């Protein structure tokens, strides 16, 4: 086999160049951008190499292309394997990796066992590492920081996969390091192996975390369908307790009553003494009242508001005082340590029990229905004289008897009576000129009777399913 100056191969003997008759001339150029192994040698072609026709170097075919620039000829023939090949143009010969020459960044397959190839801007880049024999803890720490930094800086799934393949793949850097542990200095080998394992676990965990974060971000950005109808948020309603308070206020407002308010933390004077409550009354006991370390207490009723208003205002007085009260009651179906109460006061000249009965009857029929009847029963309260309890006829059975009224036909509501003259004297009113009545009722009790609520605790559990039924 003969190779002429232009690179053509002549078989079986030299003959005129057939390609010249085709008009191509000796300037045929083949662009060889990568190195090729021919036999046991690696040829890295830095520039253009001239061949007269398609040639095969190793397992790759090279087709000549026209190039106006003529490269300088190198009249050397490299005999590789079976046949000699004359190359025209600058060439560089890279010996086998087994000769342990310094690693360098070249095209094609890396020559150093710890040289890693990765793609960067469309081309292959080979990153050299130290040999296994020279691998130590310092180099492993540097590799650790570099790997975690690259994983943290990745902005897409493709970049994360590239980092994974580079370090954790079957031909990755960590795998090569583990294979070469036998060549590491015995004093460094345990530490290098430990650091390699730690790097594998940390990098794997970080890659999984970054992948989950990226998938979540992509899912959040891409899965929202702007064509979907909006989510309807149902409008809320007033709580049953708030509704009852508003209804009671509106009913008494039509009778000329105004709303008064007072503090939840009261003194013993306003809560007991000014209301003619004797010192030995059971309600003063710590078992019934929440006393504070300051000597004050959480009010047990809204009656103190009546005293505060009468101290500041001369008759006539016509008020209702809704508010929260507190007592040491064991919570059950009908009792609660926290409850709401509405009390009323009417003071003027010639106010009588007839006025009390007519106003309470009007309220009962407005709140429970026009057919409701009212009855008064004698009772005792320290701040009223005479005192009564009033009952409403059952609005469910119209007084015939049912489960709600306990088959009695009547429902106990609250207490009332004429204001005791001693109370008037404590606030500066002349009991010879002015008279008045007072009444009180529990808001929760009205709600339980009106809406048929079996347990007072249902009003405080805030179960939306229950509250929606009363909306």
C-alpha positions in Angstrom: 0.0 0.0 0.0 1.3 3.4 -1.0 0.4 6.8 0.2 1.1 9.7 -2.1 1.9 13.3 -1.2 -1.8 14.3 -1.3 -2.8 11.5 0.9 -4.5 9.2 -1.7 -4.1 5.5 -1.3 -3.0 3.6 -4.4 -3.7 -0.1 -4.9 -2.0 -2.3 -5.9 0.6 0.1 -7.4 1.1 3.8 -7.9 -1.0 5.4 -10.7 -2.1 8.8 -11.8 -4.3 10.6 -9.4 -7.9 9.9 -10.4 -9.2 12.7 -8.3 -7.2 15.3 -10.3 -9.2 14.3 -13.4 -12.3 15.1 -11.5 -11.0 18.6 -10.9 -10.6 18.5 -7.1 -6.9 18.8 -6.9 -4.6 18.2 -4.0 -6.3 20.9 -1.9 -9.0 18.5 -0.6 -9.3 19.1 3.1 -10.9 17.1 5.8 -12.0 18.9 9.0 -11.1 16.6 12.0 -12.3 18.4 15.2 -11.6 15.5 17.5 -8.9 13.1 18.3 -8.9 9.5 17.0 -7.2 6.4 18.2 -5.4 4.5 15.4 -4.0 1.2 16.6 -2.4 1.9 20.0 -1.7 5.6 19.4 -4.0 8.6 19.8 -3.9 11.3 17.1 -5.2 14.7 18.0 -5.5 16.7 14.8 -5.1 20.4 15.7 -5.9 21.7 12.2 -7.0 20.4 8.8 -5.6 17.2 7.4 -5.6 16.5 3.7 -7.0 13.2 2.3 -7.8 12.5 -1.3 -11.0 10.6 -0.4 -13.0 9.3 2.4 -10.7 7.6 4.9 -11.4 5.6 8.0 -9.3 6.3 11.1 -10.2 3.9 13.9 -14.0 3.6 13.5 -14.7 7.0 12.1 -15.0 8.0 8.5 -13.5 11.3 7.4 -14.8 12.9 4.2 -12.6 15.5 2.4 -14.0 19.0 1.9 -12.7 21.8 -0.2 -10.6 24.4 1.6 -9.1 27.3 -0.2 -6.3 27.6 2.4 -3.5 25.2 1.8 -2.0 23.7 4.9 1.7 23.1 5.1 2.7 19.5 4.3 4.3 17.3 6.9 6.2 14.7 4.9 6.1 12.1 7.7 4.4 8.8 7.6 2.9 7.3 10.7 2.8 3.5 10.6 -0.1 2.4 12.8 -1.2 -1.2 12.8 -1.3 -2.5 9.3 -0.8 0.4 6.8 1.1 3.6 6.8 -0.9 6.9 6.7 0.7 10.2 5.5 -0.9 13.2 7.2 -0.6 16.7 5.8 -1.0 19.4 8.4 0.1 19.9 12.0 -0.6 16.9 14.3 -0.1 16.1 17.9 0.5 12.5 19.2 -0.9 11.7 22.6 0.4 8.5 24.1 -1.7 5.9 25.9 -3.2 6.7 29.3 -1.3 3.8 30.7 1.9 5.9 30.4 0.6 8.2 33.2 1.4 11.5 31.4 -0.1 14.7 32.9 -3.7 15.0 32.1 -4.8 17.7 29.7 -8.1 19.0 28.3 -8.4 17.4 24.9 -11.2 16.5 22.6 -12.7 13.0 22.6 -12.3 10.4 25.3 -10.3 11.6 28.4 -6.8 10.0 28.8 -6.5 10.3 32.6 -8.6 7.8 34.7 -9.9 10.7 36.9 -10.6 13.1 34.1 -14.3 13.8 33.9 -16.1 14.8 30.7 -19.2 17.1 30.8 -21.0 19.3 28.3 -20.6 23.0 28.4 -22.0 25.4 25.8 -22.4 22.7 23.2 -18.9 21.2 23.6 -17.3 18.6 25.7 -15.0 19.8 28.5 -12.7 17.4 30.4 -12.0 18.4 34.0 -8.8 16.8 35.3 -8.5 15.5 38.9 -5.5 14.3 40.8 -4.6 10.7 40.4 -5.9 8.2 42.9 -2.5 7.8 44.4 -2.4 11.5 45.3 -6.0 11.8 46.5 -6.1 13.0 50.1 -8.5 14.6 52.6 -7.8 18.1 51.4 -8.7 17.2 47.8 -11.9 15.4 49.0 -12.9 18.5 50.9 -12.4 20.7 47.8 -14.4 18.2 45.8 -17.1 18.2 48.5 -17.5 22.0 48.4 -17.5 22.1 44.6 -20.1 19.4 44.3 -22.5 20.9 46.8 -22.0 24.4 45.2 -22.9 23.1 41.8 -26.0 21.3 43.0 -27.1 24.4 44.9 -26.5 26.6 41.9 -28.5 24.4 39.5 -31.6 26.2 38.1 -33.3 23.3 36.2 -33.8 19.6 36.1 -31.3 19.2 33.4 -28.5 20.9 35.4 -29.4 18.8 38.4 -29.2 15.6 36.3 -25.8 16.7 34.9 -24.4 17.2 38.5 -25.8 13.8 39.5 -24.3 12.0 36.6 -21.0 13.8 37.0 -20.6 12.8 40.7 -22.9 9.9 41.4 -23.2 8.2 38.1 -21.8 4.7 37.4 -18.8 6.4 35.7 -18.9 9.5 38.0 -16.1 10.9 40.0 -17.1 9.3 43.3 -17.2 5.9 41.7 -13.7 6.4 40.2 -12.4 7.5 43.6 -13.9 4.5 45.4 -12.3 2.2 42.8 -8.9 3.8 43.3 -8.9 3.7 47.1 -6.4 0.9 46.9 -3.8 3.3 45.4 -4.3 6.0 48.1 -1.8 6.4 50.8 -2.7 4.0 53.7 -2.7 6.8 56.2 -5.1 8.8 54.1 -7.3 5.9 52.9 -9.8 5.8 55.8 -10.4 9.5 55.8 -10.8 9.7 52.0 -13.3 6.8 52.0 -15.2 8.4 54.8 -15.3 11.8 53.1 -16.4 10.1 49.8 -19.3 8.4 51.5 -20.4 11.5 53.3 -20.2 13.5 50.0 -22.4 10.8 48.3 -25.1 11.0 51.0 -25.1 14.8 51.3 -25.1 15.3 47.6 -27.9 12.8 47.0 -30.0 14.4 49.7 -29.4 17.9 48.3 -30.2 16.8 44.8 -33.5 15.3 45.9 -34.4 18.4 47.9 -33.5 20.8 45.0 -35.4 18.6 42.6 -38.5 18.7 44.8 -38.2 22.5 45.1 -37.9 22.9 41.4 -40.9 20.6 40.7 -43.0 22.5 43.2 -42.1 25.8 41.7 -42.9 24.6 38.2 -46.1 23.0 39.3 -47.2 26.3 41.0 -46.4 28.3 38.0 -47.8 26.1 35.3 -50.9 24.3 36.8 -53.0 27.4 37.5 -55.8 27.5 35.0 -56.9 31.1 34.5 -60.0 29.9 32.7 -61.4 28.1 35.7 -64.3 29.9 37.5 -63.5 31.5 40.8 -64.1 29.8 44.2 -67.3 31.0 45.8 -66.8 31.9 49.4 -70.1 31.7 51.2 -71.0 34.8 53.2 -71.0 34.4 56.9 -73.9 35.1 59.3 -74.2 36.6 62.7 -73.7 34.3 65.7 -77.0 33.2 67.3 -76.0 35.1 70.5 -75.3 38.3 68.6 -78.6 37.9 66.7 -80.6 37.5 69.9 -78.9 40.5 71.6 -79.7 42.6 68.5 -83.3 41.5 68.4 -83.8 42.2 72.2 -82.2 45.7 71.7 -84.5 46.5 68.8 -87.6 45.3 70.6 -87.0 47.5 73.7 -85.8 50.4 71.6 -89.4 50.6 70.3 -90.4 51.1 73.9 -88.0 53.9 74.4 -85.1 52.0 76.0 -81.4 52.9 75.3 -78.4 50.7 75.6 -75.9 51.1 78.4 -72.6 49.3 79.0 -70.1 48.7 81.8 -66.8 47.0 82.7 -66.5 43.2 83.0 -64.2 43.7 86.0 -66.2 45.1 88.9 -65.7 46.0 92.5 -67.6 44.3 95.3 -69.5 47.5 96.0 -71.2 47.8 92.5 -71.7 44.0 92.1 -73.1 43.3 95.6 -73.3 46.2 98.2 -75.1 48.8 96.0 -77.6 46.1 95.0 -78.6 45.4 98.6 -76.9 42.1 98.7 -76.1 41.0 102.3 -72.6 40.1 103.3 -73.5 36.5 104.0 -75.2 36.0 100.6 -73.9 32.7 98.9 -73.1 34.6 95.7 -70.2 36.4 97.5 -68.5 33.1 98.2 -65.3 32.2 96.2 -67.0 29.0 95.1 -69.6 31.1 93.1 -67.6 34.2 92.1 -64.3 34.7 90.3 -62.4 37.0 92.7 -59.1 38.6 91.6 -56.0 39.2 93.8 -56.7 43.0 93.6 -60.0 42.5 95.5 -62.0 43.0 92.3 -64.1 40.4 90.6 -65.5 39.3 87.3 -69.1 40.6 87.3 -71.7 37.9 88.0 -74.5 40.0 86.4 -75.0 43.2 84.4 -76.9 44.9 87.3 -73.9 47.0 88.3 -74.5 48.9 85.0 -77.8 50.1 86.4 -76.1 51.5 89.5 -73.5 53.3 87.5 -76.1 54.9 85.2 -78.3 56.0 88.2 -75.3 57.6 89.9 -74.7 59.7 86.8 -78.2 60.3 85.5 -81.3 61.7 87.1 -84.7 60.2 86.5 -86.3 59.3 84.2 -84.1 56.4 83.3 -85.0 53.7 80.7 -82.0 51.5 79.8 -81.1 47.9 78.9 -77.7 46.5 79.6 -76.5 43.5 77.5 -73.1 42.0 78.3 -71.0 39.1 79.4 -71.1 37.6 82.9 -69.0 35.1 84.8 -69.9 32.6 87.5 -68.2 29.5 88.9 -70.7 27.1 87.4 -69.8 23.6 86.3 -70.2 23.4 82.6 -73.1 21.2 81.5 -76.0 21.2 79.1 -77.7 24.2 80.8 -74.8 26.0 82.6 -71.6 27.7 81.6 -69.0 29.7 83.5 -69.3 32.3 80.8 -72.7 33.5 79.6 -74.5 36.6 78.4 -77.2 38.5 80.2 -79.6 41.4 79.4 -81.0 43.5 82.2 -83.5 46.4 82.0 -84.3 49.3 84.3 -87.1 51.8 84.1 -87.3 54.6 86.8 -89.7 57.5 86.7 -92.7 58.8 88.7 -95.6 56.4 89.2 -94.0 53.3 87.6 -95.9 50.3 88.7 -96.0 46.5 88.3 -98.5 47.0 85.6 -95.9 48.7 83.5 -93.5 45.8 84.1 -96.1 43.2 83.1 -97.1 45.1 79.9 -93.5 45.6 78.7 -92.5 42.0 79.4 -95.7 40.7 77.6 -94.9 42.9 74.6 -91.3 41.6 74.5 -92.5 38.0 74.7 -94.9 38.3 71.8 -92.3 40.1 69.7 -89.6 37.6 70.4 -91.5 34.3 70.5 -94.7 34.9 68.6 -98.0 36.7 69.0 -99.8 33.9 70.8 -97.3 33.6 73.7 -98.7 34.2 77.1 -96.8 35.5 80.2 -97.3 34.5 83.9 -95.7 35.9 87.0 -94.8 33.9 90.1 -93.7 35.4 93.4 -89.9 35.1 94.2 -87.2 36.9 96.1 -84.2 39.0 94.9 -82.2 41.3 97.2 -82.4 44.3 94.9 -86.2 44.2 94.1 -89.3 44.3 96.3 -91.7 42.8 95.4 -89.9 40.3 93.2 -91.2 37.8 90.6 -90.2 35.2 88.1 -91.9 35.3 84.8 -92.6 32.4 82.5 -93.6 32.2 78.8 -96.1 29.8 77.4 -94.4 27.2 75.3 -94.2 28.5 71.7 -93.8 24.9 70.4 -96.9 23.3 71.8 -98.9 26.5 72.5 -99.1 25.6 76.2 -100.4 22.0 75.7 -97.2 20.3 77.0 -94.2 18.9 75.0 -90.6 17.9 75.4 -89.4 21.5 75.2 -91.5 22.7 78.2 -91.3 19.4 80.1 -95.0 18.8 79.5 -95.9 21.8 81.7 -96.9 24.2 79.0 -94.7 26.9 80.5 -91.0 27.9 80.1 -89.2 29.7 82.9 -87.5 32.8 81.5 -86.0 35.1 84.1 -86.6 37.3 87.2 -87.9 40.8 87.7 -89.5 43.1 90.3 -89.8 46.7 91.6 -86.5 48.3 92.6 -85.9 48.2 96.3 -86.1 51.7 98.0 -82.7 51.1 99.7 -81.1 50.8 96.3 -82.6 54.2 95.4 -81.1 55.7 98.6 -77.6 54.4 97.8 -77.6 56.2 94.4 -79.3 59.4 95.7 -82.8 58.9 94.3 -85.8 59.9 96.5 -87.9 56.7 96.9 -90.9 58.8 97.8 -90.9 60.5 94.4 -89.6 57.8 92.1 -90.3 54.2 91.5 -89.1 51.8 89.0 -88.8 48.2 87.9 -85.9 46.0 86.8 -85.7 42.7 85.0 -83.0 40.3 83.7 -82.8 37.4 81.3 -80.2 35.0 79.9 -79.4 35.4 76.2 -78.3 31.8 75.8 -81.5 30.6 77.4 -83.6 32.6 75.0 -81.7 31.1 72.1 -82.0 27.6 73.4 -85.8 28.0 73.7 -86.3 29.9 70.4 -84.1 27.6 68.3 -84.6 24.3 70.1 -80.9 24.0 71.0 -80.5 21.1 73.5 -77.1 21.9 74.8 -75.7 25.4 75.7 -72.2 24.2 74.8 -73.2 24.0 71.1 -73.3 27.9 71.1 -69.5 28.0 72.0 -68.1 25.2 70.0 -68.2 27.3 66.8 -69.1 24.3 64.6 -69.8 25.9 61.2 -72.2 23.1 60.3 -74.4 23.9 63.4 -74.2 27.7 63.0 -75.2 27.5 59.3 -78.5 25.9 60.3 -79.3 29.0 62.4 -78.2 31.5 59.7 
